[in-house]
């Protein structure tokens, strides 16, 4: 129960500060570093502000409470992406 309460408090704080700094550092960093497909645009910037802020809140709160699980998950996703890339390159070399 205490871990859940801590997660909610961290989530709320990070989301609040991300929303507060959207027009400043956080928003410009998201616009600069996000891939073009998911980058905020002028048409839906109001919705993007909330989506990116909530996503940052979830990631930071989870990283603070379960850093080892988060690192293991990221490593696992990286290994799976690497293996899929190798398989796709091998398959494409056999096609040509």
C-alpha positions in Angstrom: 0.0 0.0 0.0 2.8 2.4 0.8 4.5 1.7 -2.5 1.3 2.5 -4.3 0.9 5.8 -2.4 4.5 6.8 -3.2 4.0 5.9 -6.9 0.9 8.1 -7.0 2.6 11.0 -5.3 5.6 10.8 -7.6 3.3 10.5 -10.7 1.3 13.5 -9.7 4.3 15.7 -9.0 6.1 14.7 -12.3 2.9 15.2 -14.3 2.2 18.5 -12.7 5.7 19.9 -13.3 5.7 18.5 -16.9 2.5 20.3 -17.6 3.8 23.4 -16.0 7.0 23.5 -18.1 5.4 22.4 -21.4 5.9 25.9 -22.9 9.5 25.9 -21.6 12.1 23.2 -21.3 10.0 20.0 -21.3 7.9 20.9 -24.3 10.8 22.0 -26.4 12.7 18.8 -25.4 9.8 16.6 -26.5 9.5 18.5 -29.8 13.2 18.2 -30.4 13.8 14.6 -29.5 10.6 12.8 -30.3 10.4 10.9 -33.6 8.4 12.7 -36.3 5.6 10.2 -36.1 4.8 10.9 -32.4 6.1 14.4 -32.2 3.5 17.1 -31.1 2.1 19.2 -33.9 0.2 22.5 -34.0 -3.2 20.8 -34.6 -3.2 18.6 -31.5 -0.8 20.4 -29.2 -3.3 20.6 -26.4 -3.9 16.9 -26.3 -0.2 16.1 -26.8 0.7 18.2 -23.8 -1.4 15.9 -21.5 -0.3 12.7 -23.2 3.4 13.4 -23.0 3.1 14.7 -19.4 1.2 11.6 -18.2 3.7 9.3 -20.0 6.6 11.1 -18.3 4.9 10.8 -15.0 4.3 7.1 -15.4 7.9 6.4 -16.6 9.6 8.4 -13.8 7.3 7.0 -11.0 8.0 3.5 -12.2 11.7 4.2 -12.6 11.9 5.6 -9.0 10.1 2.6 -7.4 11.4 -0.3 -9.6 14.6 0.7 -11.2 15.9 -2.8 -11.6 12.7 -4.0 -13.3 12.8 -1.0 -15.6 16.4 -1.6 -16.6 15.8 -5.3 -17.2 12.8 -4.5 -19.3 14.7 -2.0 -21.5 17.6 -4.4 -22.0 15.1 -7.2 -22.9 13.4 -4.9 -25.4 16.8 -3.9 -26.9 17.9 -7.5 -27.3 14.6 -8.5 -28.9 14.8 -5.6 -31.3 18.4 -6.5 -32.2 17.5 -10.1 -32.9 14.5 -9.1 -35.0 16.8 -6.7 -37.0 19.3 -9.5 -37.6 16.5 -11.9 -38.8 15.1 -9.3 -41.1 18.5 -8.5 -42.6 19.1 -12.3 -43.1 15.7 -12.8 -44.7 16.1 -9.9 -47.0 19.5 -11.1 -48.1 17.9 -14.5 -49.1 15.2 -12.8 -51.1 17.6 -10.9 -53.4 
